[in-house]
Amino acid sequence: MAGAAAPFLMFPTVRPRWTATALAVLGVWWLLRWAVRGEPWPVTPFNGALLLFALMVPVGIWASPAREAALPDAVRVMLGLIVFRAVAMAVNERHKVAPAVGVFCLTGLVLIGIGLLGAQWSAKVPILGKLSGRIPHLITTVPEDQGTPGVNPNHLAGALTLYLPLALALVSGWRLSRRAIIGPLFGLVGSLLFFALVAGTLLLTQSRSGWMGGTAGILALVSLAGLTSRRRWARWLGGSLPVLAMLAVGALVLRLGPQQLGESLFGKESASPVEEVVGAITLEGRVEIWNRALYAIQDFPFTGCRLGAFRRVVPVLYPLFTVPPDSDIAHAHNIFLQTALDLGIPGLVAYLALLGIALAVCWQVAVKGNRWERAIALGLAGSLIALHAYGMTDALALGSKPAVAFWFALGIVGGMEKRIRSPNYSDLAPKTPKLKWRK
């Protein structure tokens, strides 16, 4: 039911009456399921944070100076919560983890397909620019796109960071054995192709934030795999890897200086025309946008400047000087600042709680779950870290279209947590020799 309603909720202003009908049908379906099964919402550790988060959404609509812009974002946030509920309730049933992950990966393939055929490719790296220039541009517009026509490669990169570590974890989760070769071989090849497609598309986006997020996610995946291992040397390696990474970054900052390092990543104000691409914001521009976001949060701590209103509030109340006045600043280029701008500080607290709970649950599943669930849990943990490492210098706003994948991932985590807490977990856990975690 949620899948059938998703297109109308993803683009709510294209067919408003159909969107309203889809919401009404979902409401009736929800009530009927509640009456029959007696479970209105899946029992997950996220529920307290989700309640606070959901309460701030109507506040963000009510206080918005531009409700026509806030309503579509609010509907997509509602779609995310609907997807979370549907996935969490499905995963906690018998043998539903693998299908849920499969649907999640298919969603990623759809995002990749739309991105490859509709992205306004950057020209930051000449070689990659030539490769992306050979891809046919078949999708010229995206419904409800308020910025540049087509797909923004930076937003595409942000969505792909949510899939890269999971794809690598799925590759490492397969192992051939003498008793079962065909099934694991097919799964291994499929996982390798999916990982190569995600990594290759992320490379073509030329998004520096996306590259940093993907790198951080893979490092986090390897580190968490070591820390949750039963082998002492693996735990030492997993614990030392983040320290070595921070030392390397610190040495790079000391060597180049923070200013030069930031300019090498995000460009200078006097960038050449080859750097002037869709959505390109220099280091100075990002710092100024962050500064204006902090001003807005200070002025509106409880409500923020409301859902989808940052692009309209900034030119009026907090004008920018280093960014051209005709630029469309859709978000704060930082996911945490943007969440506070959309839903206020209470919404940010709820969002941080969701992330903390998700990482804690992934750790618990990685330690207690079977080999298949361990690979998925570690992959999702790495993916969440990758998405928010990307989100330090860019953002997939809560009301953006690709952000629904974030709620899908949280739904898988919530359902897996309920499975391992079940007293009959040993009976629910699938026993198959086809999936083996390489120790």
C-alpha distance (Angstrom), angle and dihedral (degrees) to the residues before:
residue distance angle dihedral
M1 . . .
A2 3.80 . .
G3 3.80 89.9 .
A4 3.80 92.3 53.9
A5 3.80 92.0 49.8
A6 3.82 95.2 44.0
P7 3.86 98.0 87.9
F8 3.82 91.9 53.3
L9 3.81 92.5 47.4
M10 3.80 93.0 44.1
F11 3.83 90.7 57.9
P12 3.81 102.6 25.4
T13 3.82 98.3 165.7
V14 3.82 96.0 52.0
R15 3.83 92.6 72.0
P16 3.83 105.5 6.9
R17 3.81 94.8 177.0
W18 3.77 92.1 50.9
T19 3.80 89.1 48.8
A20 3.81 91.1 52.5
T21 3.81 90.0 47.5
A22 3.81 91.5 50.0
L23 3.82 90.8 51.6
A24 3.82 91.0 49.0
V25 3.81 92.6 49.4
L26 3.79 90.9 48.4
G27 3.80 90.0 50.4
V28 3.81 92.3 52.1
W29 3.79 91.4 45.5
W30 3.78 90.2 50.4
L31 3.82 92.2 51.8
L32 3.82 92.2 47.7
R33 3.80 91.7 50.5
W34 3.79 89.4 48.0
A35 3.80 90.8 52.3
V36 3.82 93.8 47.4
R37 3.79 102.0 39.4
G38 3.80 101.1 22.4
E39 3.80 94.2 -132.9
P40 3.82 113.9 108.6
W41 3.79 93.8 174.5
P42 3.81 132.2 14.1
V43 3.78 114.9 -100.6
T44 3.79 104.9 -115.6
P45 3.82 135.1 149.4
F46 3.81 87.3 -112.4
N47 3.79 95.7 67.4
G48 3.81 98.9 94.0
A49 3.80 93.0 49.5
L50 3.81 90.6 42.2
L51 3.80 90.7 54.6
L52 3.80 92.4 54.1
F53 3.79 90.2 44.3
A54 3.81 92.9 50.0
L55 3.82 92.2 48.0
M56 3.81 90.5 56.7
V57 3.83 93.9 53.9
P58 3.85 95.6 72.9
V59 3.81 88.4 43.8
G60 3.79 88.3 56.2
I61 3.81 90.1 51.7
W62 3.80 97.1 43.2
A63 3.81 94.7 50.4
S64 3.80 96.2 40.5
P65 3.82 117.1 120.7
A66 3.82 88.4 -150.5
R67 3.79 109.3 39.7
E68 3.80 92.5 171.2
A69 3.83 86.5 66.1
A70 3.80 95.3 39.7
L71 3.82 97.7 52.0
P72 3.84 97.2 63.5
D73 3.80 90.7 48.5
A74 3.80 90.5 47.4
V75 3.81 91.3 51.0
R76 3.81 90.4 52.0
V77 3.81 90.4 49.0
M78 3.81 87.1 51.4
L79 3.81 88.6 50.3
G80 3.78 88.6 54.0
L81 3.80 91.4 53.6
I82 3.82 90.3 47.2
V83 3.80 90.2 51.7
F84 3.81 90.6 48.2
R85 3.81 90.9 52.4
A86 3.81 94.5 47.0
V87 3.81 94.5 47.3
A88 3.81 95.6 43.5
M89 3.80 91.6 50.5
A90 3.81 92.1 47.9
V91 3.81 98.6 45.1
N92 3.80 95.3 55.0
E93 3.79 89.8 62.7
R94 3.79 122.6 87.7
H95 3.81 117.2 -65.7
K96 3.82 94.6 -11.2
V97 3.82 99.8 122.9
A98 3.81 96.8 82.3
P99 3.85 94.9 48.1
A100 3.81 90.8 48.4
V101 3.81 91.3 51.5
G102 3.80 88.9 46.5
V103 3.81 92.1 53.9
F104 3.80 89.5 46.1
C105 3.82 90.3 53.9
L106 3.82 90.9 46.4
T107 3.80 87.5 54.2
G108 3.78 87.5 53.5
L109 3.80 90.4 51.7
V110 3.80 89.7 53.1
L111 3.81 90.4 51.1
I112 3.80 90.3 49.2
G113 3.80 92.2 49.1
I114 3.81 93.2 50.0
G115 3.79 90.5 44.9
L116 3.79 95.8 49.5
L117 3.80 92.9 49.2
G118 3.80 98.0 39.3
A119 3.80 109.5 29.7
Q120 3.79 121.3 121.6
W121 3.78 92.3 -135.7
S122 3.78 121.2 -141.6
A123 3.80 125.6 -126.6
K124 3.79 100.2 -146.0
V125 3.81 95.8 116.8
P126 3.83 112.2 39.1
I127 3.81 96.3 -149.9
L128 3.80 93.3 49.8
G129 3.80 89.5 43.1
K130 3.80 90.6 57.8
L131 3.80 91.6 48.8
S132 3.79 94.3 48.9
G133 3.82 90.0 45.4
R134 3.80 89.5 65.5
I135 3.82 92.5 59.4
P136 3.84 110.6 97.7
H137 3.80 113.0 -113.5
L138 3.81 100.5 -136.5
I139 3.82 100.7 150.6
T140 3.79 109.2 64.2
T141 3.81 100.9 164.8
V142 3.78 136.7 31.5
P143 3.83 119.4 -155.8
E144 3.81 114.5 -102.7
D145 3.80 91.9 10.0
Q146 3.80 106.4 157.4
G147 3.77 95.4 179.9
T148 3.79 133.1 45.8
P149 3.82 115.5 -15.0
G150 3.76 114.4 -100.5
V151 3.78 128.9 18.6
N152 3.79 119.7 -32.2
P153 3.84 106.7 -130.1
N154 3.80 91.3 -146.5
H155 3.80 91.2 57.3
L156 3.80 90.0 45.7
A157 3.80 88.9 52.7
G158 3.79 90.6 51.8
A159 3.79 91.5 53.8
L160 3.81 91.6 47.5
T161 3.80 92.6 54.3
L162 3.80 86.1 66.1
Y163 3.82 89.8 60.4
L164 3.81 105.4 36.2
P165 3.85 100.6 78.0
L166 3.81 91.9 39.4
A167 3.80 90.5 52.4
L168 3.80 90.5 51.3
A169 3.81 91.1 47.5
L170 3.80 90.3 52.8
V171 3.81 89.8 51.9
S172 3.79 92.0 51.6
G173 3.81 91.9 45.9
W174 3.80 94.4 68.0
R175 3.77 123.1 84.1
L176 3.78 128.8 171.4
S177 3.79 120.1 -127.7
R178 3.77 134.5 -179.2
R179 3.78 92.2 -111.4
A180 3.79 95.7 52.1
I181 3.78 122.3 25.7
I182 3.82 110.7 140.2
G183 3.81 97.6 54.9
P184 3.82 97.2 44.5
L185 3.81 91.1 42.1
F186 3.80 91.3 53.6
G187 3.80 90.9 47.2
L188 3.81 92.5 46.8
V189 3.80 93.0 51.2
G190 3.79 91.7 46.3
S191 3.80 92.0 49.3
L192 3.80 91.4 48.2
L193 3.81 91.5 51.0
F194 3.80 91.4 48.2
F195 3.80 91.9 49.2
A196 3.81 91.7 47.5
L197 3.81 91.2 49.3
V198 3.80 93.1 49.3
A199 3.81 93.6 45.1
G200 3.79 93.5 44.8
T201 3.80 94.0 49.2
L202 3.80 91.0 46.5
L203 3.79 88.6 52.8
L204 3.81 91.6 50.8
T205 3.80 92.4 53.5
Q206 3.83 88.4 67.7
S207 3.79 87.6 -150.7
R208 3.79 108.7 156.3
S209 3.81 90.2 -161.7
G210 3.80 89.4 51.4
W211 3.79 92.4 49.3
M212 3.80 91.4 49.8
G213 3.80 91.4 47.1
G214 3.80 93.2 49.1
T215 3.80 91.7 48.6
A216 3.80 91.8 48.6
G217 3.80 90.8 48.7
I218 3.80 93.9 52.2
L219 3.81 91.5 47.1
A220 3.81 89.1 49.5
L221 3.81 90.8 49.6
V222 3.81 92.6 52.6
S223 3.80 91.8 44.2
L224 3.81 94.4 49.3
A225 3.80 91.4 45.9
G226 3.79 88.7 55.7
L227 3.80 96.0 43.7
T228 3.82 92.4 51.7
S229 3.80 93.8 45.2
R230 3.79 122.9 108.2
R231 3.78 91.8 -134.7
R232 3.77 116.7 94.0
W233 3.81 95.7 -143.5
A234 3.81 90.4 52.1
R235 3.80 91.2 52.0
W236 3.80 90.4 50.2
L237 3.80 90.2 49.6
G238 3.79 92.2 47.0
G239 3.78 92.2 50.1
S240 3.80 95.3 45.2
L241 3.81 96.0 47.3
P242 3.85 96.3 74.1
V243 3.80 90.1 45.9
L244 3.80 91.6 51.2
A245 3.81 90.6 47.4
M246 3.81 92.3 51.4
L247 3.81 91.0 47.3
A248 3.81 90.0 51.2
V249 3.81 91.7 50.0
G250 3.81 90.8 46.3
A251 3.80 91.5 50.6
L252 3.81 89.9 49.5
V253 3.80 91.4 51.0
L254 3.80 91.4 48.9
R255 3.78 91.1 46.9
L256 3.82 98.0 48.4
G257 3.77 102.5 18.1
P258 3.82 123.6 -121.5
Q259 3.81 92.8 -90.5
Q260 3.80 96.1 52.4
L261 3.80 92.4 41.6
G262 3.81 91.8 51.5
E263 3.80 92.1 47.0
S264 3.80 91.5 49.9
L265 3.81 89.2 54.1
F266 3.80 102.1 39.6
G267 3.80 103.8 18.4
K268 3.79 134.3 -119.5
E269 3.75 132.3 -81.8
S270 3.80 88.7 -107.6
A271 3.80 92.5 53.7
S272 3.78 118.3 158.1
P273 3.81 119.3 -108.6
V274 3.80 90.2 -98.8
E275 3.80 88.0 66.9
E276 3.80 94.6 49.2
V277 3.78 98.0 95.4
V278 3.74 136.9 145.8
G279 3.77 110.5 -65.9
A280 3.81 95.0 2.5
I281 3.82 110.7 153.8
T282 3.81 117.6 177.0
L283 3.79 125.4 -137.5
E284 3.81 91.3 -98.1
G285 3.78 90.0 49.8
R286 3.79 92.3 50.7
V287 3.79 92.4 49.2
E288 3.79 90.6 51.0
I289 3.81 92.5 47.7
W290 3.81 90.4 50.0
N291 3.79 88.7 50.2
R292 3.81 91.9 52.5
A293 3.81 90.7 46.3
L294 3.81 90.4 54.7
Y295 3.82 89.7 50.1
A296 3.80 90.1 52.5
I297 3.82 92.7 48.0
Q298 3.80 89.7 48.9
D299 3.81 90.9 51.3
F300 3.84 94.8 43.5
P301 3.82 106.6 26.5
F302 3.81 98.1 156.7
T303 3.80 101.7 41.5
G304 3.80 103.0 17.6
C305 3.79 114.4 -148.0
R306 3.82 86.6 -56.6
L307 3.78 135.8 -110.9
G308 3.77 114.5 -37.1
A309 3.81 93.5 -10.1
F310 3.82 101.2 108.2
R311 3.81 93.5 90.0
R312 3.82 89.4 54.5
V313 3.79 99.4 39.6
V314 3.80 97.7 50.1
P315 3.84 98.6 63.4
V316 3.82 91.1 47.4
L317 3.81 104.7 39.9
Y318 3.81 105.2 15.9
P319 3.83 110.1 29.1
L320 3.78 118.0 -164.1
F321 3.81 124.2 -132.2
T322 3.81 105.8 -174.6
V323 3.81 94.6 44.6
P324 3.84 118.4 70.3
P325 3.83 111.7 -102.8
D326 3.81 92.5 -125.1
S327 3.83 92.3 57.8
D328 3.79 116.5 114.0
I329 3.82 105.3 -131.4
A330 3.78 98.4 -166.0
H331 3.81 96.0 172.6
A332 3.79 143.3 4.7
H333 3.83 95.5 -98.4
N334 3.79 88.6 -120.1
I335 3.79 121.7 83.0
F336 3.80 95.3 -147.2
L337 3.80 94.6 48.8
Q338 3.80 89.3 44.8
T339 3.81 92.3 51.9
A340 3.80 90.3 52.0
L341 3.82 89.1 48.4
D342 3.80 91.7 50.6
L343 3.81 101.1 41.2
G344 3.79 106.4 10.2
I345 3.77 127.8 -117.8
P346 3.85 92.4 -54.9
G347 3.81 88.4 57.0
L348 3.80 90.4 49.1
V349 3.81 90.6 50.9
A350 3.80 89.8 51.7
Y351 3.81 91.3 47.9
L352 3.81 92.7 50.2
A353 3.80 89.0 48.8
L354 3.81 90.1 53.2
L355 3.79 90.7 52.8
G356 3.79 94.1 46.4
I357 3.80 92.4 48.4
A358 3.81 91.8 46.8
L359 3.80 92.8 53.4
A360 3.82 91.5 45.6
V361 3.81 91.2 50.6
C362 3.81 91.9 47.6
W363 3.80 89.0 52.8
Q364 3.80 91.0 49.5
V365 3.81 93.1 48.5
A366 3.81 91.2 46.4
V367 3.81 89.8 55.0
K368 3.82 99.5 40.4
G369 3.81 104.7 25.4
N370 3.77 129.5 89.5
R371 3.79 122.4 -96.8
W372 3.79 94.5 -86.6
E373 3.80 94.3 48.2
R374 3.81 90.8 45.0
A375 3.80 91.4 57.2
I376 3.81 92.1 47.7
A377 3.81 93.9 46.1
L378 3.80 93.3 49.8
G379 3.79 90.9 45.6
L380 3.81 93.1 50.6
A381 3.80 91.5 47.1
G382 3.79 90.2 52.0
S383 3.80 90.2 46.3
L384 3.80 93.3 52.6
I385 3.80 90.4 49.1
A386 3.82 90.2 48.2
L387 3.81 92.6 50.6
H388 3.80 92.5 51.8
A389 3.79 94.5 42.2
Y390 3.81 84.6 57.2
G391 3.79 86.9 45.0
M392 3.79 92.7 62.3
T393 3.82 90.9 76.3
D394 3.81 101.3 17.0
A395 3.78 135.6 19.6
L396 3.77 147.1 -142.0
A397 3.80 97.3 -149.3
L398 3.79 117.7 -136.9
G399 3.78 91.3 -110.9
S400 3.80 95.9 47.8
K401 3.78 120.7 112.1
P402 3.85 99.2 -117.4
A403 3.83 90.7 49.7
V404 3.82 89.3 81.6
A405 3.82 87.2 76.7
F406 3.81 88.2 63.6
W407 3.80 90.7 59.1
F408 3.80 90.5 46.3
A409 3.82 89.3 56.2
L410 3.81 91.6 48.5
G411 3.81 89.6 50.6
I412 3.81 91.0 56.0
V413 3.80 90.4 49.4
G414 3.81 92.3 49.0
G415 3.80 93.3 49.2
M416 3.79 92.9 47.9
E417 3.80 91.1 51.7
K418 3.79 91.0 55.1
R419 3.80 90.6 49.3
I420 3.79 95.0 55.4
R421 3.83 90.7 46.8
S422 3.79 91.3 54.6
P423 3.84 113.6 110.1
N424 3.81 87.3 -136.3
Y425 3.79 93.7 50.1
S426 3.79 92.6 123.6
D427 3.80 88.1 58.9
L428 3.80 94.0 43.6
A429 3.79 95.3 48.7
P430 3.81 110.1 96.8
K431 3.78 113.4 -118.2
T432 3.77 110.8 -152.1
P433 3.80 131.9 143.3
K434 3.81 90.8 -146.9
L435 3.79 96.7 81.2
K436 3.76 116.9 57.5
W437 3.80 128.4 168.5
R438 3.78 111.2 -136.8
K439 3.77 107.8 -123.6
